[in-house]
Every structure is written in structure tokens, then in C-alpha cells.
């Protein structure tokens, strides 16, 4: 009898589990968000109930504090914030809301590389005449280029990801190397460490196509040209010599066993980083915060991290690159685009919110007021053992960054690039072959999407 | 309709009674009917309707009739996904069935507390949501946390990486077998319990050994249950989604977005903003499932019938 009861209980559990699994798998629906309704479910408490409400999706860990700051300072508008998931999870929801024609918030957090794909679907509002002029000077040209598509501006920049080379001082000291300044030196250093029985020097991860794209840009590649005023035309140049050189370089490092090929951001990878399996981590300014959150820099590997500028192809003509960073975009479903634009430009723009963001290493702000401030420049980053990383590495990188042209078929491109990196890592193709295959694949998709392709 | 109107007056009363009875009948069916229509028929119909259109980023949506299906069956991504799930089924299903049958037969023979406990334990994985199961195995396979790595290390060897593109097939095979073998075992076990014990007695009197009883009596008599499991497993495997989707977060290189047809449909619909093609892939997959199950049932029709 007892067995029966237990069995019944387990069966019920199993059923519930199966149902949960189903809904987890199939859930792409716009179940959250209120489409600009005043009575939408907000995660924050709205204090000034008479003011008009703008709904916002954002995922940064301090979003609530930032929204509260904004609401306190404004009587004319209040923000109703929802965390609709980080990155891909939010985009999938937003995408569904776009397809459905309702369910999107007024303002949505998007990364720079996602703006063009949403813009081409006519889902975002051009902010050129909605307050852009007032804040134009707060950001660099590169920051604006990243949130622009053609002549239109489709996002208010929040933070960026100027890249640097994070490395372990202990490993560098042990094998007697100094931070390499060129990619040739990088490879030589990797070889030296490897020959002495040291750890992997870096990682070439299939699941980070955005990082690899940044590396291509650094070599002067321009994989995409796109201007929506000529909506049907896109330039795709993924098998240029510059791209091939970068992919061949990394394919070579992989083949020689100098770098790891694990996916990044997985628990596996983080624990390998903590264990000292990687001598460097080529990443953005937001990485320390992320790594710290995952437990890096505590215990065994505390105080061993430092950062240096990215290695260059041509040291005489250094190129700064960027990985990640977000913006607030106003959606076409916004009830009052003007008010929504005010929120997009206003949230995360007051000093209190910005300071909290960078001090806790949640964001690397792009606001020039912060970048120029002594407090920010001279900040001794605890993760880097007190190194003035902002002044030495990240602020110069952010200022030198020229911006990228993102493609409206970015989703597909990333997925195709992931496949090719995996093929490189498996030793199935060379870098050049991967570039050719990538070009063919992405061009075919672009044509199928009705774009006129310039190769 | 005209026929009812022209009916003679005499039958009117009877027909109105019949109509009332009919209405009562419908009222009973209504709760089910409404839910069935709203949650199953309408969505499927709508998905089918969507699948008849083609959407592109430029130029919008246009009606293409079966164009998407033609495209799907020429799409290397879809075809390689289908190829994968078919290959996967060919290995997985026999393995799963043999395993669950063997366990069920063993548990049928041993009648102790231990058997009950084992039955429960073997069934347990099914009680764990597939998503969690996949996550858990992801960790077990891990080079840094996993027990596998430690075991191999103690022999001075490196553990195979089941999340690499060359071994992911086996990694997934293990997860799915672990997850479902217990469930199938219960089905077979229940069928075994339903066999009349006098048959065994008769067999034993005739001098049959334990093995003969298994081969000549037990297995033939649970054949319908095996058939049921086969169909379940076939449908389930062709629609493979949860496990690879979860493991993708740990092994994006080994599991691309078009790894299985269902994942590909998901990518099309929710990442690439092409719900039309996503719907078409789902239906195309449905067609593949239908054909596979049909072929299978056709092939086993004779063998299944000897039990009746």
C-alpha cells in the first residue's frame, strides 16, 4: 500500500515535471510586460501614482535601484520595470511581441548588436528628434555609431565593453613573460608557456561569436555594410583577407594546442579560469564584475589578475575594439514615444545610478562625464589588485573605439559563425575555409530574406 | 437543411425530443470540446495557416502555399536534423527497450523488498524534469566537477568529453536512456503483472526452464506493451528538444541551433523572427514522425498479431 502511495506521488510529480518541462521548452510567449498599460505588473513600486507610466524591460542586477532613482527624480513620468530575462531570453520575448503586434514594453534594453535586427523589422523608434540632440555630446562617436542604423539612432547608450587583455600576473611571472603587445608576441608567449608545461594561454570559444567578430574588426575587417535608407542592400564580406587572417591565426593557435576551445561563461569555464587553466582572458571592461560574481579573484587566485591593452596587428596603428554593452531602445509599440524616449535617455543617466553601476562593476559607463571624471579615471580596481585599469586600459580603449556596423541578420550570422568556430576547433576546417563557408552560408540566408547582397 | 424543414408534421415532436437529447449530449461534451478546440485544434489550424506564408525581412509576408515545405525538405539544416534524430532513434530505441525489458523481467522474478526499492529507484529519473536531468548530466560530464573525470584521473587518464562534438551523440544517448528506461520498465512490468500465473505453473509442469518461460511466455505476452513503448519512444525521439537545448548552454560548439528539427523550428520562430517557416518545419517534422510510425507499425503488424 505504502509503495502505491509513493508511486502515485512520484507519478504526479513526474507529470508535473513533464508539464513544467513542456512549458519551459515551448514558452516563447509574451507573458510578461504590459504593452504600455498603466496597470501592468511592475517589479518595482510606483510611488507617484498620478504620473503617466512607461514600461521598461531591463536585466542589469541593479535595475531596481536605477529605476527607483529615476522615479524619485521625476514627477511627470514613472517607470514600471520588468526583468524579462537577460540577453537572449529577453530578445526571444521581445521578438514574439513584435510578431504578435502587442505585448512589448515601451522601452527595452538591447545590446548594440541586436539593434539592427529589430530595426529592420520596424520595431524600434528613431530617437533623432526625441531628445538625442540634448545628450549627443555625452557620448563618443563610436558609442553613437553602435546604436545607430544608417542615419537613425535607435538606442540610448548605457554602457560599453571596451576590450583589454586580462591576465594572471602569477602565470606571467612564473614563465617570465611580459604582456604581449602584438598578436605575434601573443603567440610567442603562448608557445613559451606551453613549452614550459604551462596552462592554455587563452580560449577560442564557439559560443562567443560577438567576441570573435570584434577580433575581426580589429584587423580592419568590415564584415557588413548596411544602410536602411537603401533597405534592400547589404554588403557581406566575411571571407575578406582580414577575416581570414584572424581566423587562420586562431585556428593555428588551436591546432598547436596553445589555446583552449571550451565554451565561455559556462560553470566549467569559470572553474577552469579559477583553477588557473588560462593565462589570459581577452575580454571587455565588464568582465571583472562578471568574473567576480562567479567567484573568480577570491581564494586561491585572489590578487593575481591584471589587465593590459589588447594585442595589436599593427602596433603603429592600434585599433580599439568593443564587446557587448547595452542601450535602451524605444519600441514602436510605445503609447507615447516622446515620453518613452525621455525614459530611455534618463534611466541610468543620473550620477547616482552611474556611480553605483561602475563602482560595483556592473557596467562600464559610456557617459563622457563619468569617463572624464578623476574619480573614475583614478579608481583602483580591487579585482586588478588596485591597478588603475580605467585610466590605463579601458578609457583609452573606449575613446579610441570607432563603432561597428551591425547587420540586420545578426542572429543568423552568429549562429553560422558559432558553427564555423566549432568546426575550426574540431580541426575540420582551416580558418580560411571557415571564412569561405561562412560567407556562402550568410549570403544565402540574406538573399532568402529578400536582401540584395553586395559581395 | 432543406430536408428537415420539409419533414412531415408527425415526426416533429419526436425530432424535437431527439434534438433536446442531442443538446444535452452536446452539453456534456462541451467542456471537453471547447478545451479541445481552443487549445488543440485552433492552434494547430493556425500553425498550419501560418506555415503557408513566407516571411522575409525585406518584402514582408506573402502566400506561398506549400513553398515552405518544399524549402524545408531541401534545407540542409532541416535534413541534417532529421538525419540526426533518425540515427539517434535507431541506436536509442533498441537500447532503451532491451534495457527496460531486461530490468522488468529481472524485477518480475525477484520478489523481495530490494526489488521494490530498485523499481522505485530505476523509475526515479523519469520523475525528474528532463530540463533538470539534462543540466545535472551536464555537470556530471564536466571535466572539473564530474565524477567521471575523477574516476579516469585515478587511472591516470583523461575522461572522454561527452560535450564535445564527436561524443555528444553518446552523451545525449546516456541522458535519454537514463531518463526513460525506468518509465518503460514500469509499463513492461505492469504488463508482466497482468499475465495469468497459471501459465507459468503449466509451463513448469511441462518442464519449462526459467529462460523458456521468459522467451516463450513472458516476452510474447508483453509484446503489445513493447510495441506501445516503441511508438512512444519513436515519437519522443524524433521530437528531441529539451536535452539538447539545455546542454547547448554548456556546449554551443557541439550543439548548433539546427541540431534537431524541433530546435531548428524554435530558432526560426523565436530567434530569427520567422514563425511561418518555424510552423512549416514543425509540420514537416510531424509528417516525418507520421511516416516513421506508420512504416514501423506496418512492419510490426504481423509480429504484433501473434499475441492475439
HADDOCK unambig.tbl for C-alpha pairs under 7 A between the chains (distance, minus, plus):
assign (segid A and resid 10 and name CA) (segid B and resid 127 and name CA) 6.17 0.50 0.50
assign (segid A and resid 11 and name CA) (segid B and resid 127 and name CA) 6.84 0.50 0.50
assign (segid A and resid 13 and name CA) (segid B and resid 127 and name CA) 6.04 0.50 0.50
assign (segid A and resid 14 and name CA) (segid B and resid 126 and name CA) 6.35 0.50 0.50
assign (segid A and resid 14 and name CA) (segid B and resid 127 and name CA) 3.99 0.50 0.50
assign (segid A and resid 14 and name CA) (segid B and resid 128 and name CA) 6.48 0.50 0.50
assign (segid A and resid 17 and name CA) (segid B and resid 127 and name CA) 6.82 0.50 0.50
assign (segid A and resid 17 and name CA) (segid B and resid 128 and name CA) 6.49 0.50 0.50
assign (segid A and resid 17 and name CA) (segid B and resid 129 and name CA) 4.64 0.50 0.50
assign (segid A and resid 18 and name CA) (segid B and resid 129 and name CA) 5.86 0.50 0.50
assign (segid A and resid 21 and name CA) (segid B and resid 129 and name CA) 6.03 0.50 0.50
assign (segid A and resid 21 and name CA) (segid B and resid 130 and name CA) 6.50 0.50 0.50
assign (segid A and resid 21 and name CA) (segid B and resid 131 and name CA) 6.22 0.50 0.50
assign (segid A and resid 25 and name CA) (segid B and resid 242 and name CA) 6.33 0.50 0.50
assign (segid A and resid 28 and name CA) (segid B and resid 270 and name CA) 6.81 0.50 0.50
assign (segid A and resid 92 and name CA) (segid B and resid 270 and name CA) 5.37 0.50 0.50
assign (segid A and resid 92 and name CA) (segid B and resid 271 and name CA) 5.87 0.50 0.50
assign (segid A and resid 95 and name CA) (segid B and resid 270 and name CA) 6.44 0.50 0.50
assign (segid A and resid 95 and name CA) (segid B and resid 273 and name CA) 6.35 0.50 0.50
assign (segid A and resid 96 and name CA) (segid B and resid 270 and name CA) 6.49 0.50 0.50
assign (segid A and resid 120 and name CA) (segid B and resid 57 and name CA) 6.88 0.50 0.50
assign (segid A and resid 121 and name CA) (segid B and resid 57 and name CA) 6.58 0.50 0.50
assign (segid A and resid 206 and name CA) (segid B and resid 252 and name CA) 6.52 0.50 0.50
assign (segid A and resid 206 and name CA) (segid B and resid 253 and name CA) 5.10 0.50 0.50
assign (segid A and resid 207 and name CA) (segid B and resid 252 and name CA) 5.38 0.50 0.50
assign (segid A and resid 207 and name CA) (segid B and resid 253 and name CA) 6.39 0.50 0.50
assign (segid A and resid 232 and name CA) (segid B and resid 58 and name CA) 6.54 0.50 0.50
assign (segid A and resid 263 and name CA) (segid B and resid 250 and name CA) 6.77 0.50 0.50
assign (segid A and resid 263 and name CA) (segid B and resid 251 and name CA) 6.31 0.50 0.50
assign (segid A and resid 263 and name CA) (segid B and resid 252 and name CA) 6.81 0.50 0.50
assign (segid A and resid 266 and name CA) (segid B and resid 250 and name CA) 5.79 0.50 0.50
assign (segid A and resid 268 and name CA) (segid B and resid 142 and name CA) 6.56 0.50 0.50
assign (segid A and resid 268 and name CA) (segid B and resid 144 and name CA) 6.44 0.50 0.50
assign (segid A and resid 411 and name CA) (segid B and resid 271 and name CA) 6.84 0.50 0.50
assign (segid A and resid 411 and name CA) (segid B and resid 272 and name CA) 6.50 0.50 0.50
assign (segid A and resid 412 and name CA) (segid B and resid 272 and name CA) 6.93 0.50 0.50
assign (segid A and resid 415 and name CA) (segid B and resid 257 and name CA) 6.85 0.50 0.50
assign (segid A and resid 418 and name CA) (segid B and resid 253 and name CA) 6.45 0.50 0.50
assign (segid A and resid 419 and name CA) (segid B and resid 253 and name CA) 6.47 0.50 0.50
assign (segid A and resid 419 and name CA) (segid B and resid 256 and name CA) 6.34 0.50 0.50
assign (segid A and resid 422 and name CA) (segid B and resid 253 and name CA) 4.70 0.50 0.50
assign (segid A and resid 422 and name CA) (segid B and resid 254 and name CA) 6.90 0.50 0.50
assign (segid A and resid 449 and name CA) (segid B and resid 56 and name CA) 4.36 0.50 0.50
assign (segid A and resid 449 and name CA) (segid B and resid 57 and name CA) 5.24 0.50 0.50
assign (segid A and resid 449 and name CA) (segid B and resid 58 and name CA) 6.17 0.50 0.50
assign (segid A and resid 450 and name CA) (segid B and resid 56 and name CA) 5.99 0.50 0.50
assign (segid A and resid 450 and name CA) (segid B and resid 57 and name CA) 6.52 0.50 0.50
assign (segid A and resid 450 and name CA) (segid B and resid 58 and name CA) 4.96 0.50 0.50
assign (segid A and resid 450 and name CA) (segid B and resid 59 and name CA) 6.39 0.50 0.50
assign (segid A and resid 451 and name CA) (segid B and resid 58 and name CA) 6.24 0.50 0.50
